């Protein structure tokens, strides 16, 4: 594998002042799985990269498991040949959040003094496909025999496919990012929407989701006439397997004491909702009030009324991955 050192990224990221290195012994079974996945590829360089990516996923999964962080290694898709052929990624999904990209370090590390004293000689390479929609990036190196993996650093973002290890932060930084990501989202007050006060992630529905079906549904009036207009905002969501959807919330005043709320999950133009996608309405005690599942439908819809001070939650569920948004009126 040839590296073009002229294209290496040099960002100001407060590089590591102390190196936290986490060593993970790799089992024979894990190496056998990695071998099985890599043997699907006739290109030796691609096969070698797949082999090491699988081991990197196992290593980061072991580390997060030790730290009490739930990750779903079975959902990473590392042994799906079509996925790996089309996208050179090693993403470890975290239920309810974006995934961690496991980024390979070159060359093999025969002595850890190399990490401590010469991090500029260690190159970290990812792919263009992995530069977006990640919670963060973990740099993973290997011993020459690949019987051990070394977790060497963390980055929250990357803007280039090639970096050197001296531009990475300590692995401890991962927990700061996770803590912020796992902090419950603030309550979304729908009364603010009537005053045209919206958070930046809630926007008018993007054109990529405006199919004929959604346009027709958007024009349908609510149950009771009102002189006040409908207010609709949408949030773009992307799952770790690449599926993108819009979560749209529409509010309509029925009276001073009640509003109608309509929720829709909409796929992009020409796409379908994931068949395992469920939408649930929860009360403030997390009791399920309403629910529906995609099952081949083009758009999921739920409609209900809300009274003042009432709190409700929208929960999107896909297997082990879930997302919750909390609202009040």
Backbone bond lengths (Angstrom), bond angles and torsions (degrees), N, CA, C in turn:
res aa  C-N    CA-C-N  psi(-1)  N-CA   C-N-CA  omega(-1)  CA-C   N-CA-C  phi
1 X - - - 1.467 - - 1.523 109.13 -
2 X 1.351 116.37 131.75 1.457 121.43 -176.56 1.519 108.71 -105.40
3 X 1.317 116.19 133.45 1.456 121.24 178.76 1.525 109.27 -111.12
4 X 1.323 116.58 134.58 1.451 121.95 176.17 1.517 108.14 -94.63
5 X 1.325 116.36 96.53 1.455 119.87 -173.82 1.527 111.72 -69.97
6 X 1.316 117.28 -13.32 1.454 118.87 177.64 1.508 112.88 -70.80
7 X 1.344 117.31 -17.61 1.463 121.00 -178.43 1.518 112.82 -102.14
8 X 1.317 117.50 10.55 1.454 119.57 -177.52 1.517 110.80 -65.91
9 X 1.312 114.80 146.71 1.462 122.06 -178.11 1.520 109.37 -85.86
10 X 1.326 115.53 137.95 1.464 120.08 175.81 1.522 107.91 -133.11
11 X 1.316 116.82 86.54 1.455 121.79 -179.40 1.517 109.81 -99.92
12 X 1.325 114.56 158.78 1.453 119.52 173.04 1.520 108.11 -86.17
13 X 1.331 116.56 101.55 1.466 120.11 -174.73 1.527 111.90 -127.92
14 X 1.343 117.13 21.78 1.457 119.51 -175.92 1.526 110.37 51.90
15 X 1.351 117.38 67.96 1.453 119.96 -174.53 1.514 112.78 -59.45
16 X 1.325 114.35 166.89 1.456 121.68 -173.89 1.527 111.80 -58.40
17 X 1.318 115.81 130.78 1.458 120.33 170.50 1.520 109.47 -100.09
18 X 1.310 117.03 -28.14 1.464 121.70 172.04 1.513 107.17 -129.81
19 X 1.306 116.25 141.20 1.456 120.82 -175.33 1.516 110.83 -100.57
20 X 1.317 116.56 115.19 1.452 121.17 170.27 1.515 106.92 -94.23
21 X 1.320 116.86 111.37 1.458 121.83 179.34 1.516 108.31 -110.56
22 X 1.312 115.84 125.02 1.457 121.46 179.73 1.520 107.73 -109.59
23 X 1.328 115.80 117.71 1.461 121.40 -178.00 1.526 109.96 -95.40
24 X 1.327 115.97 130.90 1.466 121.90 -178.83 1.521 109.00 -120.48
25 X 1.341 118.85 115.61 1.470 120.25 173.08 1.526 109.60 -69.16
26 X 1.306 116.93 132.84 1.461 121.54 -179.75 1.517 109.50 -99.17
27 X 1.314 116.38 128.94 1.460 121.00 -175.02 1.530 110.75 -80.86
28 X 1.314 114.86 162.93 1.459 120.28 177.71 1.528 110.64 -63.06
29 X 1.326 116.43 -38.63 1.464 119.87 179.20 1.528 111.16 -62.59
30 X 1.331 117.17 -41.69 1.460 120.38 178.64 1.523 111.04 -63.69
31 X 1.318 116.64 -40.45 1.466 119.62 178.49 1.531 110.85 -67.51
32 X 1.325 116.96 -33.20 1.466 119.96 177.33 1.530 110.86 -66.84
33 X 1.344 116.41 -41.08 1.464 119.97 177.09 1.526 109.99 -62.84
34 X 1.334 115.78 -43.31 1.464 119.99 179.17 1.523 111.15 -61.99
35 X 1.323 116.35 -40.59 1.465 120.52 178.01 1.518 110.72 -63.74
36 X 1.324 116.53 -43.71 1.461 121.14 179.77 1.525 111.35 -60.47
37 X 1.325 116.61 -41.78 1.467 120.37 179.14 1.523 111.51 -67.53
38 X 1.329 116.61 -40.35 1.465 120.60 -175.74 1.517 112.72 -73.17
39 X 1.326 117.78 -26.62 1.458 120.99 -177.33 1.523 113.05 -69.95
40 X 1.300 117.52 -7.27 1.467 121.01 177.62 1.531 111.49 -74.37
41 X 1.332 117.50 -10.79 1.458 121.33 -172.52 1.522 110.71 -115.54
42 X 1.337 116.25 129.23 1.461 120.85 -179.67 1.519 111.78 -78.47
43 X 1.327 116.82 -27.04 1.461 120.92 177.86 1.520 109.03 -72.54
44 X 1.335 116.97 118.71 1.467 120.79 -173.30 1.522 112.19 -65.14
45 X 1.336 117.90 -36.75 1.463 120.46 179.58 1.526 110.73 -66.80
46 X 1.344 116.50 -42.13 1.464 120.61 177.79 1.523 110.24 -65.00
47 X 1.339 116.82 -42.97 1.466 120.75 -179.64 1.525 110.82 -61.58
48 X 1.331 116.68 -41.83 1.466 120.37 179.93 1.529 110.66 -64.86
49 X 1.331 116.19 -40.60 1.464 119.44 -179.69 1.522 110.80 -66.54
50 X 1.338 117.62 -41.97 1.462 120.86 177.37 1.526 110.16 -60.84
51 X 1.328 116.48 -43.39 1.467 121.42 179.71 1.530 110.26 -56.02
52 X 1.316 116.59 -47.68 1.464 120.36 -176.79 1.527 111.57 -74.41
53 X 1.326 117.67 -31.71 1.464 119.74 176.88 1.527 111.44 -65.08
54 X 1.328 116.31 -39.88 1.467 119.63 178.12 1.526 110.01 -63.16
55 X 1.331 116.76 -44.32 1.468 120.16 178.29 1.528 110.92 -64.29
56 X 1.326 117.31 -36.61 1.465 120.50 178.00 1.526 110.82 -64.15
57 X 1.323 116.96 -40.47 1.469 120.62 176.88 1.520 111.11 -60.96
58 X 1.321 116.56 -44.60 1.462 120.15 177.85 1.530 110.74 -61.55
59 X 1.318 116.99 -40.91 1.463 120.75 -177.08 1.527 111.38 -65.99
60 X 1.329 116.81 -46.14 1.467 119.84 -179.55 1.526 110.33 -68.74
61 X 1.331 117.05 -36.41 1.469 120.37 175.77 1.528 110.53 -61.15
62 X 1.323 117.74 -42.29 1.464 121.31 178.67 1.528 110.17 -61.78
63 X 1.318 116.37 -43.42 1.459 121.24 -179.06 1.533 111.18 -64.01
64 X 1.331 116.85 -48.53 1.463 119.14 -179.16 1.525 111.23 -65.05
65 X 1.326 116.43 -34.33 1.464 120.21 177.53 1.522 110.51 -64.43
66 X 1.328 116.67 -41.12 1.475 120.70 177.58 1.524 111.33 -62.91
67 X 1.321 116.75 -32.24 1.455 121.46 -177.47 1.531 112.76 -89.65
68 X 1.339 116.63 3.32 1.455 120.18 178.38 1.514 114.83 79.57
69 X 1.327 117.05 21.33 1.464 122.08 179.25 1.522 108.39 -102.25
70 X 1.315 116.96 124.83 1.461 120.82 -178.93 1.522 110.41 -79.41
71 X 1.320 116.43 123.00 1.459 121.91 172.84 1.522 108.60 -128.70
72 X 1.315 115.95 157.88 1.465 121.14 -175.26 1.525 109.53 -117.49
73 X 1.338 116.52 84.80 1.463 120.41 -176.71 1.520 111.28 -65.87
74 X 1.328 117.99 -27.13 1.470 120.58 -178.81 1.530 111.77 -70.79
75 X 1.334 117.03 -18.61 1.466 120.51 -179.24 1.521 112.60 -95.21
76 X 1.325 117.14 5.91 1.458 120.36 -176.17 1.515 112.88 -74.38
77 X 1.333 117.47 -20.39 1.458 120.68 178.19 1.505 114.54 72.44
78 X 1.355 117.73 20.86 1.462 118.91 -173.81 1.523 113.63 -69.67
79 X 1.313 117.83 -19.40 1.465 119.43 179.52 1.525 112.22 -106.62
80 X 1.319 116.81 18.28 1.455 120.75 175.76 1.523 107.72 -96.37
81 X 1.310 118.83 104.48 1.463 121.13 -171.89 1.517 114.21 -59.63
82 X 1.329 117.97 -36.66 1.463 119.64 -178.82 1.522 110.17 -67.74
83 X 1.338 116.72 -43.62 1.458 120.27 179.02 1.521 110.91 -61.44
84 X 1.334 117.38 -44.92 1.452 120.63 -178.50 1.520 111.93 -69.72
85 X 1.318 116.63 -29.95 1.458 119.81 179.04 1.523 110.72 -69.92
86 X 1.333 116.00 -38.45 1.454 120.74 -176.97 1.521 112.91 -84.39
87 X 1.318 117.89 -27.73 1.464 121.02 -176.45 1.521 109.76 -138.64
88 X 1.321 116.01 121.13 1.464 121.87 -179.40 1.525 108.82 -87.79
89 X 1.331 116.73 80.09 1.457 121.39 -176.40 1.522 110.17 -133.98
90 X 1.325 115.17 158.92 1.465 122.35 173.97 1.523 107.06 -139.02
91 X 1.326 115.71 73.03 1.463 122.34 -173.97 1.517 110.63 -96.96
92 X 1.332 115.66 127.49 1.461 122.03 176.69 1.524 108.15 -99.96
93 X 1.340 118.65 108.07 1.463 120.65 -176.32 1.532 112.54 -67.82
94 X 1.327 115.55 142.65 1.462 123.05 171.72 1.522 106.54 -115.10
95 X 1.330 118.90 115.32 1.464 120.99 -177.02 1.521 112.40 -51.66
96 X 1.324 115.42 127.26 1.449 121.11 179.12 1.511 114.98 87.05
97 X 1.343 116.83 -8.82 1.458 121.28 -178.78 1.519 109.01 -131.84
98 X 1.330 115.76 177.69 1.459 119.68 170.35 1.525 108.53 -72.35
99 X 1.327 116.88 174.19 1.456 120.55 -176.04 1.518 113.07 -94.67
100 X 1.325 115.10 169.65 1.458 123.18 171.99 1.523 108.22 -99.99
101 X 1.319 116.92 126.87 1.461 120.38 176.13 1.530 108.93 -86.74
102 X 1.326 115.45 128.07 1.463 121.89 179.27 1.526 107.63 -93.91
103 X 1.329 116.63 108.31 1.459 122.20 -170.19 1.526 109.70 -103.29
104 X 1.321 116.84 132.35 1.462 122.16 -174.36 1.521 112.00 -81.53
105 X 1.341 114.70 142.02 1.464 122.86 178.92 1.522 108.76 -108.72
106 X 1.322 116.87 135.60 1.461 123.70 176.69 1.525 109.40 -123.27
107 X 1.336 118.72 148.40 1.468 128.21 -5.39 1.526 111.15 -84.02
108 X 1.333 115.97 -171.84 1.467 120.27 175.42 1.520 109.48 -60.67
109 X 1.330 115.84 149.76 1.468 121.48 -173.80 1.523 109.08 -106.36
110 X 1.321 115.62 103.08 1.462 120.75 179.70 1.517 111.26 -81.10
111 X 1.326 116.96 -27.11 1.459 121.99 -177.94 1.519 108.07 -142.88
112 X 1.331 116.50 128.53 1.464 120.01 -177.56 1.520 112.87 -68.02
113 X 1.326 117.53 -12.39 1.468 119.46 173.97 1.524 110.79 -58.76
114 X 1.329 115.84 -27.98 1.461 120.40 178.20 1.524 110.69 -60.80
115 X 1.324 116.30 -38.08 1.465 121.00 179.66 1.519 110.47 -69.46
116 X 1.314 116.13 -43.52 1.458 120.70 -176.38 1.520 112.57 -71.71
117 X 1.321 117.02 -39.88 1.464 120.77 -169.67 1.525 114.57 -106.77
118 X 1.320 117.85 -22.49 1.467 119.39 -176.24 1.534 111.46 -137.25
119 X 1.334 118.27 53.25 1.471 119.42 -177.24 1.525 113.39 -64.02
120 X 1.342 117.22 -21.73 1.463 119.25 179.46 1.519 112.32 -67.42
121 X 1.331 117.26 -18.79 1.470 120.43 -179.90 1.525 112.33 -85.04
122 X 1.322 117.14 -5.49 1.464 121.45 -179.45 1.529 109.32 -102.73
123 X 1.314 115.97 122.80 1.456 122.60 -176.69 1.524 110.44 -101.52
124 X 1.325 115.79 135.47 1.457 122.19 179.47 1.529 107.30 -112.96
125 X 1.323 115.87 122.11 1.461 120.07 -174.55 1.519 111.82 -123.51
126 X 1.332 115.11 130.46 1.460 121.58 171.83 1.519 108.27 -124.58
127 X 1.306 117.52 -168.55 1.460 121.09 -179.84 1.519 109.73 -117.73
128 X 1.319 116.06 163.49 1.465 120.11 179.80 1.529 111.51 -62.25
129 X 1.348 116.38 -30.70 1.465 119.92 -179.38 1.518 112.32 -65.20
130 X 1.334 116.86 -23.02 1.466 120.86 -174.65 1.524 113.07 -98.31
131 X 1.321 117.86 8.25 1.463 120.19 -175.55 1.524 112.91 -83.06
132 X 1.320 117.72 -4.34 1.467 121.05 -178.97 1.522 110.27 -133.80
133 X 1.326 114.61 161.96 1.472 122.13 173.19 1.521 112.74 59.08
134 X 1.318 116.59 43.04 1.453 122.03 175.91 1.523 109.36 -125.49
135 X 1.328 116.13 145.07 1.458 120.22 173.93 1.516 110.02 -71.35
136 X 1.327 116.42 -30.16 1.452 121.42 179.45 1.517 110.63 175.91
137 X 1.342 115.00 -177.06 1.460 122.28 -175.04 1.525 109.39 -133.32
138 X 1.321 116.49 133.54 1.460 122.39 178.64 1.523 108.30 -114.76
139 X 1.333 116.83 125.14 1.465 122.03 178.85 1.525 109.09 -83.06
140 X 1.333 116.44 125.70 1.464 122.09 -175.51 1.527 109.48 -123.80
141 X 1.340 116.00 120.27 1.458 121.69 174.63 1.517 110.45 -109.71
142 X 1.323 115.81 172.37 1.464 120.81 -176.65 1.523 110.67 -137.13
143 X 1.323 114.56 152.68 1.459 120.35 169.88 1.526 108.31 -71.00
144 X 1.340 118.40 161.66 1.473 119.83 -179.54 1.525 113.25 -57.43
145 X 1.328 118.19 -31.75 1.472 120.97 179.96 1.523 112.32 -86.57
146 X 1.321 116.35 -8.29 1.466 123.66 -177.61 1.524 112.25 59.74
147 X 1.324 115.09 28.51 1.459 120.07 173.52 1.522 111.13 -89.45
148 X 1.326 116.28 -12.96 1.460 122.12 177.26 1.523 109.19 -134.12
149 X 1.331 114.59 143.42 1.462 121.43 172.51 1.520 108.12 -112.90
150 X 1.323 115.93 147.92 1.461 121.46 179.51 1.529 108.70 -121.97
151 X 1.328 116.14 121.67 1.461 120.40 173.77 1.522 106.73 -88.48
152 X 1.336 116.45 116.06 1.459 121.17 -163.72 1.521 114.79 -110.75
153 X 1.323 118.78 -18.57 1.456 118.80 -177.45 1.512 111.93 -178.93
154 X 1.322 115.06 175.11 1.465 121.81 -176.11 1.519 109.56 -140.06
155 X 1.320 115.53 143.70 1.465 122.65 169.72 1.522 108.05 -135.00
156 X 1.323 116.09 138.62 1.470 119.33 176.77 1.526 110.94 -77.51
157 X 1.313 116.46 -35.32 1.463 121.14 179.22 1.520 109.83 -137.49
158 X 1.316 115.18 158.17 1.466 122.72 172.12 1.520 107.70 -136.60
159 X 1.329 116.08 141.82 1.463 120.16 176.68 1.520 111.74 -118.56
160 X 1.334 116.48 -0.16 1.457 121.04 178.85 1.515 109.14 -139.59
161 X 1.327 116.06 152.68 1.459 120.38 -178.48 1.522 112.43 -74.79
162 X 1.327 117.57 -22.22 1.462 121.29 -178.44 1.515 110.79 -121.01
163 X 1.312 116.41 132.88 1.460 122.92 173.55 1.518 107.98 -138.37
164 X 1.316 116.40 171.01 1.458 120.75 169.20 1.521 107.93 -112.25
165 X 1.313 116.47 154.16 1.462 120.82 -170.76 1.522 112.63 -63.19
166 X 1.325 117.99 -25.05 1.462 119.50 179.71 1.524 111.73 -66.38
167 X 1.341 117.81 -15.12 1.462 121.52 177.47 1.527 112.84 -92.00
168 X 1.324 116.67 7.36 1.465 120.46 -179.35 1.522 110.36 -101.71
169 X 1.338 114.89 153.47 1.457 120.89 177.93 1.525 110.11 -91.60
170 X 1.325 114.63 168.20 1.460 119.87 178.40 1.524 110.60 -62.58
171 X 1.322 115.48 149.89 1.464 121.82 178.42 1.526 111.71 -57.70
172 X 1.324 116.86 -26.49 1.465 120.76 -179.85 1.530 112.00 -61.04
173 X 1.331 116.12 -24.37 1.460 120.59 -179.76 1.527 111.54 -61.78
174 X 1.325 116.65 -25.84 1.464 121.30 179.12 1.521 111.39 -55.38
175 X 1.329 117.31 -38.09 1.462 120.09 -174.90 1.518 111.94 -73.76
176 X 1.325 117.30 -29.34 1.458 120.00 174.76 1.525 109.72 -65.16
177 X 1.328 115.59 -44.25 1.462 120.72 179.88 1.527 110.69 -64.88
178 X 1.335 116.50 -43.73 1.464 120.13 179.67 1.524 111.48 -64.62
179 X 1.311 116.86 -40.40 1.462 120.33 179.91 1.525 110.44 -60.89
180 X 1.331 116.03 -43.72 1.463 119.58 179.06 1.525 111.29 -66.04
181 X 1.333 116.13 -39.03 1.467 120.37 -178.03 1.518 111.85 -69.90
182 X 1.339 116.39 -33.29 1.458 120.84 -176.60 1.521 113.01 -87.01
183 X 1.350 116.98 -8.31 1.459 119.96 176.90 1.526 109.15 -64.98
184 X 1.330 117.98 128.42 1.466 119.62 -177.47 1.526 112.10 -53.93
185 X 1.312 116.09 139.15 1.450 120.23 179.42 1.526 110.08 -67.43
186 X 1.317 115.99 150.21 1.455 120.46 -179.14 1.522 110.05 -68.31
187 X 1.301 114.02 157.02 1.457 121.39 -179.01 1.528 109.47 -68.06
188 X 1.312 116.77 131.72 1.464 121.89 177.53 1.522 107.84 -93.87
189 X 1.318 116.47 113.48 1.470 121.16 -177.82 1.529 108.90 -90.92
190 X 1.319 115.99 116.10 1.459 119.97 -177.10 1.533 112.44 -70.80
191 X 1.335 117.65 -20.28 1.465 119.55 175.66 1.527 110.28 -62.43
192 X 1.338 116.02 -32.78 1.464 119.69 178.60 1.523 111.28 -63.31
193 X 1.322 116.39 -31.12 1.464 119.45 -179.00 1.526 111.28 -63.98
194 X 1.338 116.29 -34.21 1.464 119.15 178.65 1.530 111.55 -69.35
195 X 1.326 116.43 -17.29 1.467 121.41 175.57 1.528 111.31 -100.09
196 X 1.344 116.05 15.90 1.474 122.39 179.83 1.525 112.23 59.73
197 X 1.322 115.66 35.83 1.467 120.75 176.73 1.527 108.53 -110.12
198 X 1.331 115.43 110.19 1.463 121.41 -176.93 1.524 109.31 -129.54
199 X 1.336 115.64 145.56 1.463 119.32 171.75 1.528 108.26 -74.79
200 X 1.349 117.97 155.06 1.471 120.63 -172.69 1.522 115.12 -58.98
201 X 1.340 117.89 -26.80 1.468 118.85 -176.65 1.526 113.26 -81.69
202 X 1.338 117.24 -5.95 1.470 120.77 176.59 1.520 107.79 -107.02
203 X 1.344 115.62 111.15 1.457 122.12 -173.26 1.531 110.13 -130.67
204 X 1.331 117.28 168.00 1.473 118.71 171.39 1.526 110.00 -58.10
205 X 1.309 116.46 149.37 1.457 121.06 -177.08 1.521 110.47 -56.92
206 X 1.328 115.54 127.92 1.459 121.72 -178.54 1.524 110.96 -68.06
207 X 1.330 115.76 152.23 1.468 121.24 -179.35 1.521 112.32 -62.44
208 X 1.337 117.14 -25.16 1.469 118.62 -178.50 1.527 112.06 -67.31
209 X 1.348 117.06 -15.59 1.463 121.17 179.18 1.535 112.73 -107.02
210 X 1.321 117.49 0.54 1.462 120.85 -173.97 1.522 111.21 -87.19
211 X 1.316 116.79 78.70 1.457 121.68 173.67 1.524 109.19 -81.66
212 X 1.312 116.64 171.42 1.464 120.33 177.93 1.520 110.98 -60.69
213 X 1.348 115.46 -37.37 1.465 120.03 -179.19 1.516 110.97 -63.75
214 X 1.331 116.88 -45.15 1.461 119.39 -177.62 1.514 111.18 -69.13
215 X 1.315 117.45 -34.22 1.463 120.21 178.57 1.523 110.99 -66.06
216 X 1.326 116.55 -40.63 1.459 120.10 178.78 1.514 111.21 -66.09
217 X 1.333 116.64 -43.73 1.457 119.89 -179.51 1.517 110.91 -65.06
218 X 1.330 116.89 -35.63 1.462 120.01 -178.60 1.524 111.41 -64.86
219 X 1.323 116.88 -24.69 1.457 120.13 -177.42 1.515 113.23 -85.99
220 X 1.314 117.94 -10.29 1.459 121.32 -177.94 1.529 110.16 -75.34
221 X 1.298 117.05 133.60 1.462 120.65 -179.17 1.517 110.33 -75.92
222 X 1.326 114.64 160.17 1.455 119.75 176.24 1.526 110.50 -79.37
223 X 1.327 114.82 -177.79 1.466 119.57 -170.62 1.528 112.89 -60.84
224 X 1.348 115.99 -39.76 1.461 119.68 -173.13 1.524 110.19 -119.64
225 X 1.314 118.82 133.70 1.465 120.59 179.14 1.520 110.84 -61.23
226 X 1.324 115.73 152.15 1.451 120.78 177.97 1.513 108.32 -154.02
227 X 1.328 115.67 148.93 1.458 119.49 177.75 1.521 111.13 -79.41
228 X 1.310 117.63 -13.85 1.455 120.97 179.66 1.528 109.93 -92.39
229 X 1.335 116.74 143.23 1.466 119.97 -175.83 1.523 112.12 -77.80
230 X 1.324 113.23 158.91 1.455 119.73 172.10 1.527 109.53 -68.33
231 X 1.319 116.01 141.76 1.465 121.07 174.53 1.520 107.51 -115.01
232 X 1.314 116.05 125.02 1.456 121.20 -178.16 1.523 109.88 -128.59
233 X 1.315 115.12 134.84 1.456 121.14 174.24 1.523 108.09 -139.54
234 X 1.322 115.33 151.60 1.467 120.83 -177.05 1.521 110.34 -131.54
235 X 1.314 114.49 153.13 1.463 122.25 178.02 1.525 108.18 -124.95
236 X 1.309 116.60 126.80 1.469 121.68 -179.43 1.523 109.45 -82.92
237 X 1.330 116.59 128.14 1.460 121.99 -177.69 1.518 109.31 -124.72
238 X 1.339 116.01 142.25 1.465 120.23 176.06 1.517 109.41 -130.06
239 X 1.329 116.33 128.50 1.455 121.93 177.53 1.523 109.96 -85.97
240 X 1.329 115.43 163.38 1.460 120.56 -175.34 1.522 113.10 -64.43
241 X 1.341 117.80 -20.79 1.465 119.77 179.09 1.526 112.00 -89.65
242 X 1.331 116.74 7.72 1.455 120.69 176.15 1.511 115.49 98.22
243 X 1.330 118.84 -14.48 1.465 121.22 178.90 1.534 109.92 -63.59
244 X 1.312 115.79 131.40 1.459 122.21 178.40 1.524 109.08 -117.48
245 X 1.322 116.62 136.42 1.462 121.35 177.14 1.521 108.92 -140.87
246 X 1.325 115.16 165.63 1.461 121.06 172.13 1.520 108.66 -112.21
247 X 1.325 115.42 132.17 1.465 121.67 171.65 1.520 106.45 -99.25
248 X 1.329 116.37 110.79 1.459 120.67 -178.07 1.523 110.05 -109.38
249 X 1.327 115.65 134.04 1.464 122.60 176.95 1.526 107.85 -121.33
250 X 1.330 115.55 125.11 1.455 121.10 175.94 1.517 110.06 -116.75
251 X 1.320 117.02 136.32 1.470 121.13 179.45 1.530 108.76 -122.64
252 X 1.335 114.79 143.52 1.461 121.52 -175.64 1.519 107.94 -143.77
253 X 1.322 117.94 122.50 1.471 119.80 -177.84 1.521 112.03 -73.84
254 X 1.316 116.16 122.34 1.466 121.32 173.83 1.520 110.81 -87.98
255 X 1.349 115.47 -35.78 1.462 122.14 177.88 1.520 106.63 -163.75
256 X 1.328 115.94 -175.32 1.464 119.26 176.29 1.522 111.71 -67.20
257 X 1.321 116.47 -19.55 1.453 120.70 -173.91 1.532 113.35 -111.08
258 X 1.323 117.60 5.75 1.460 117.93 -175.92 1.529 110.10 -158.10
259 X 1.310 115.38 141.85 1.459 120.67 172.96 1.527 109.00 -127.46
260 X 1.304 114.75 154.60 1.453 121.48 174.26 1.530 107.13 -98.61
261 X 1.309 116.76 136.57 1.465 121.84 -179.86 1.520 108.42 -121.59
262 X 1.302 116.12 128.22 1.455 120.48 175.20 1.526 108.28 -119.31
263 X 1.319 115.79 131.20 1.467 122.04 -179.43 1.522 108.40 -118.00
264 X 1.321 115.94 135.16 1.460 120.25 176.93 1.529 109.83 -133.98
265 X 1.305 116.23 142.39 1.459 123.22 168.91 1.519 106.93 -110.05
266 X 1.331 116.35 123.28 1.461 121.45 -170.37 1.528 109.66 -127.03
267 X 1.325 118.53 129.33 1.468 120.89 175.31 1.528 110.24 -82.98
268 X 1.326 118.16 165.38 1.462 120.16 174.97 1.526 111.28 -64.83
269 X 1.322 115.85 163.06 1.456 122.21 178.71 1.525 110.08 -55.36
270 X 1.327 116.01 127.37 1.455 120.91 178.33 1.511 114.94 84.15
271 X 1.323 117.86 -1.45 1.468 121.57 -179.57 1.522 109.70 -111.12
272 X 1.330 114.70 173.80 1.465 121.05 178.52 1.521 109.41 -124.03
273 X 1.314 116.05 156.44 1.458 120.07 173.95 1.524 109.45 -68.94
274 X 1.341 118.23 144.43 1.469 119.81 173.92 1.526 110.04 -57.20
275 X 1.323 117.10 134.49 1.468 120.60 -174.83 1.522 112.54 -65.20
276 X 1.348 117.79 -21.85 1.465 120.72 -178.89 1.524 112.38 -93.34
277 X 1.319 117.63 8.88 1.461 121.57 -176.97 1.523 110.80 -82.27
278 X 1.333 116.15 128.01 1.464 122.29 176.94 1.523 109.61 -119.53
279 X 1.320 115.73 148.72 1.456 122.95 175.19 1.515 108.16 -122.34
280 X 1.337 116.58 127.97 1.460 121.81 -178.76 1.522 110.76 -128.25
281 X 1.308 116.02 145.94 1.457 123.22 170.84 1.522 107.27 -106.27
282 X 1.336 116.83 123.74 1.461 122.33 -179.75 1.519 109.62 -115.15
283 X 1.341 116.21 151.84 1.457 119.04 171.54 1.523 109.16 -88.14
284 X 1.346 116.67 -173.67 1.464 119.19 -176.03 1.522 112.83 -70.61
285 X 1.343 118.27 -9.01 1.459 122.20 175.37 1.530 111.41 -102.19
286 X 1.335 116.19 11.67 1.469 123.57 178.94 1.527 113.23 67.27
287 X 1.317 116.51 21.06 1.466 120.15 173.09 1.526 109.16 -79.95
288 X 1.328 116.19 134.05 1.461 120.40 -179.58 1.529 109.56 -74.12
289 X 1.330 116.48 121.01 1.459 122.20 179.97 1.528 110.96 -96.38
290 X 1.311 116.21 -41.68 1.461 122.36 178.79 1.520 108.05 -144.17
291 X 1.326 116.57 154.66 1.457 119.58 174.99 1.522 110.37 -159.22
292 X 1.317 114.80 156.54 1.453 121.73 176.66 1.523 108.39 -154.19
293 X 1.331 116.21 158.35 1.461 121.11 -178.96 1.521 109.53 -129.82
294 X 1.335 115.73 149.32 1.466 121.27 -174.25 1.525 112.25 -58.21
295 X 1.347 117.35 -63.32 1.475 122.13 177.82 1.535 112.99 48.15
296 X 1.313 115.80 45.32 1.459 120.12 175.67 1.516 115.40 88.73
297 X 1.338 118.46 -2.74 1.462 120.39 179.19 1.526 110.05 -76.06
298 X 1.333 115.37 153.62 1.464 119.51 -177.85 1.521 112.25 -80.67
299 X 1.330 117.19 -32.33 1.463 122.10 -179.28 1.522 108.67 -141.62
300 X 1.332 116.81 136.57 1.465 121.10 173.77 1.519 108.72 -97.14
301 X 1.341 117.22 137.66 1.463 121.62 -178.93 1.523 110.33 -136.90
302 X 1.318 115.48 139.75 1.461 122.01 169.13 1.524 107.62 -139.05
303 X 1.325 116.37 142.71 1.459 121.47 -179.55 1.519 109.19 -135.47
304 X 1.335 116.26 137.33 1.462 121.15 -177.13 1.523 108.58 -159.62
305 X 1.330 116.39 168.64 1.463 121.12 179.58 1.521 110.34 -110.25
306 X 1.336 114.69 153.42 1.465 121.56 -177.22 1.521 108.68 -134.31
307 X 1.334 116.21 139.75 1.459 122.31 178.50 1.531 110.30 -104.90
308 X 1.339 118.19 165.27 1.461 121.09 -178.63 1.529 112.88 -54.61
309 X 1.320 115.07 141.23 1.464 125.10 178.98 1.530 113.17 69.14
310 X 1.302 117.75 0.66 1.466 120.02 179.66 1.527 109.83 -76.50
311 X 1.333 115.07 136.63 1.466 121.94 178.81 1.523 108.65 -109.48
312 X 1.311 116.26 134.25 1.464 120.07 174.75 1.528 109.38 -139.26
313 X 1.322 115.14 160.83 1.463 121.06 -178.22 1.523 109.97 -127.26
314 X 1.312 115.38 142.60 1.457 122.22 171.48 1.518 107.69 -104.24
315 X 1.319 115.78 122.99 1.462 120.22 -179.32 1.520 109.64 -118.80
316 X 1.329 115.80 123.88 1.451 122.40 173.65 1.518 107.71 -103.33
317 X 1.311 117.23 130.38 1.466 121.28 -174.95 1.523 109.87 -129.28
318 X 1.353 115.00 132.34 1.467 121.83 170.74 1.519 107.74 -136.91
319 X 1.310 117.35 107.23 1.466 121.34 -177.40 1.520 109.61 49.78
320 X 1.349 118.35 -115.61 1.463 121.25 -177.32 1.524 112.57 -91.44
321 X 1.332 117.70 -0.03 1.459 121.41 -176.38 1.525 109.32 -103.59
322 X 1.335 116.21 132.43 1.462 119.66 178.98 1.521 110.31 -141.00
323 X 1.320 115.16 156.07 1.455 122.55 176.56 1.519 107.70 -136.74
324 X 1.333 116.74 135.42 1.466 121.21 -178.93 1.528 109.35 -126.65
325 X 1.324 116.23 130.18 1.462 122.95 172.20 1.526 107.51 -118.00
326 X 1.342 116.29 134.22 1.463 121.40 -175.28 1.529 110.30 -111.40
327 X 1.338 116.21 133.41 1.462 122.29 -175.92 1.532 110.38 -128.73
328 X 1.319 114.82 158.44 1.467 121.21 171.27 1.524 108.12 -142.51
329 X 1.341 114.92 164.49 1.468 119.86 176.73 1.519 108.68 -128.09
